[in-house]
Amino acid sequence: MRRSILALAALMACFMAGLSAAAAQEPAWPNRPVKLILPLGAGSGTDTIARLFGERLSARWGKPVVVENRPGGDGIVAITSFLSANDDHTLLFTATSAFTGHPYLHDKMPYDPQALVPAARVADTLVVVAVPESLGVTTLKQLVDMARAEPGKLNAASITGLLDLVFNGFLKSENLEIAKVPYRDPVQALNDLAEGRIQVLVTSITIVRAQVQAGRVRMIALTNSKPSTIAPNIPSVVEAGFPDLGVDGLVGFFTTRNTPASVRQKIADDVRAVVVADPQITERLAAAGQVVNPGSPQEFAAAIRAQMERADAVGKLLGIKPGQP
């Protein structure tokens, strides 16, 4: 018996030594500059968060973090660029609404959604329904009543992913006719909204805030499921009586499938450490219309699954079958 125990102990010692050797051979991450690819342009809420966390993580990692904006193509330009890099030092940083609606907006998917692996949830974006002040509308109900009274007269921006899909579902459920005008970037759509050339824009609060303060744009509803002190006077779409327009904004980091799980966990841990180490992060993100909400790869994945179920429900309402890669 004693010989068996000694043999087992020796075997375990060899096993642990092997693990230690393997760990020692695995290079530290990151060991070179990290690139963050974004599907939106400079000035968007996602861009603001990416640059803030990029700066903090660069200091923590001791390596440069470079932000690369790749707007356009319904977010697909950035996603395909990220996947084609096939590099664990190239990350996708995005609001998940940029892609969770893609299977229902494209007959043929240009990429495999399963190739986007959640690494770290960072924040929740506040998403608003905005109209030009010149429209004379102050509530979501007034907007619906106007669209119903004059079918086809109003125009809405069509931009990316899930927000566009959910808005289409809202039009269907309310039997409304509002023309859609395509844009590459919500920042571009905002200028037309302020001028009254389009009448509806569903986007992050960050995009519209300056024009709201200038008195040219009005926010009439918040699509998020939870109220926020950042926008205390804006009713949610649920409070306004139109839950079909509800959608939450989730923002975070993604890696490819060949990235080790340990790297994803490190990114999540370091994001949380950055938030804990700098209480001003919460205030700075609030100023950008973001609610800090760091989470593990597993927590982020669960939130994305719930959002994809939302997309699936809207797809069924619209009678759309999901496209395949």
C-alpha positions, 0 to 999 in steps of 0.5 A, spaced: 500 500 500 505 504 501 509 503 495 502 504 491 501 511 495 508 513 493 508 511 486 501 515 485 505 521 489 510 521 484 506 520 478 502 526 480 509 530 481 510 529 474 504 531 472 504 537 476 511 539 473 509 538 466 503 543 467 508 548 470 513 547 464 507 548 459 505 554 463 512 556 463 513 555 455 506 559 454 508 566 452 505 572 456 499 575 453 499 580 450 506 580 448 506 585 442 501 591 440 493 589 441 488 592 435 481 593 437 477 593 431 470 597 431 464 597 426 462 604 428 466 611 426 469 616 431 465 619 436 460 614 437 459 611 444 462 604 442 468 608 440 468 613 446 469 606 450 474 603 446 479 609 447 478 609 454 479 602 456 484 601 450 488 607 454 487 604 461 488 596 458 495 599 455 498 601 461 496 595 465 498 590 459 505 594 458 503 594 450 500 599 445 492 598 444 490 601 437 483 603 435 481 601 428 474 604 426 471 600 420 464 603 419 459 601 414 456 594 411 452 593 416 458 592 421 460 586 416 466 590 414 469 590 421 467 583 423 470 580 416 476 584 417 477 582 425 476 574 423 480 575 417 486 577 421 485 570 425 490 573 430 489 573 438 492 580 438 486 583 434 480 583 438 473 586 436 470 591 440 463 592 439 455 593 441 452 586 440 446 590 436 451 591 430 451 583 429 445 579 433 440 581 428 445 579 422 442 572 420 435 576 419 437 581 415 442 577 410 439 572 406 446 569 406 451 570 412 458 572 410 461 570 416 459 564 421 456 568 428 459 562 432 466 565 430 465 571 434 467 568 441 465 573 447 471 575 452 468 580 456 462 585 457 464 592 459 458 596 459 450 597 457 449 602 452 443 607 453 439 607 446 434 612 445 428 614 439 430 621 437 426 626 432 428 633 430 425 638 434 422 641 428 417 635 428 413 638 434 413 631 437 414 630 444 412 623 446 413 616 442 405 615 442 405 622 438 410 619 433 406 613 432 399 617 431 403 622 426 405 616 422 399 612 422 395 618 420 400 620 414 402 613 412 409 613 408 410 621 410 415 620 415 423 617 414 427 613 419 434 612 419 436 605 417 443 603 420 446 597 423 444 590 426 439 589 431 436 596 432 434 596 425 431 589 425 427 591 432 425 597 429 422 593 423 418 589 428 415 595 431 413 598 425 410 591 423 406 590 430 403 597 430 402 597 422 406 603 421 409 605 414 415 609 415 420 609 409 427 607 411 433 611 409 440 607 409 446 610 412 453 607 413 454 611 420 449 614 425 453 620 426 452 621 419 444 620 420 444 625 426 446 631 421 440 629 417 435 628 423 437 635 426 435 638 419 429 634 419 430 631 412 429 624 416 424 624 422 426 618 426 433 615 429 434 609 434 441 610 436 445 611 442 444 617 447 452 619 445 450 620 438 444 625 439 446 628 445 450 634 442 444 636 438 439 635 443 443 640 447 443 645 441 435 644 441 435 641 434 433 634 436 429 631 442 429 624 445 422 621 446 424 614 449 429 609 451 429 602 449 433 599 454 429 595 459 432 598 465 431 605 467 437 609 468 439 615 472 443 618 466 437 619 462 432 620 468 426 624 464 426 620 458 421 614 459 422 607 456 418 604 450 415 600 455 413 606 460 410 609 453 406 603 451 410 600 446 414 594 448 416 591 441 421 597 440 425 595 447 432 593 446 438 593 450 445 595 448 451 590 450 458 592 449 464 588 450 470 584 447 470 578 442 476 574 440 476 568 435 475 561 436 483 559 436 484 564 442 485 560 448 480 561 454 485 563 458 486 570 454 479 571 454 478 570 462 484 575 462 481 580 458 475 580 463 479 580 469 483 586 467 477 590 464 474 589 471 480 591 475 480 597 471 473 599 473 475 597 480 482 601 480 479 608 477 472 610 480 472 615 475 471 610 469 463 610 471 463 617 471 466 618 464 462 612 461 456 615 464 457 622 460 458 618 454 451 614 455 454 608 458 452 604 464 459 600 466 457 593 467 463 588 467 462 581 466 466 574 465 466 571 458 460 566 460 456 572 463 457 576 456 455 570 452 449 569 456 447 576 455 448 575 448 444 569 447 438 573 450 439 578 445 439 573 440 432 570 442 430 577 442 432 577 434 429 570 433 422 573 436 422 579 431 424 575 425 418 570 426 414 576 427 416 579 420 416 572 417 424 572 416 428 565 416 435 566 419 440 566 413 446 561 413 453 562 413 
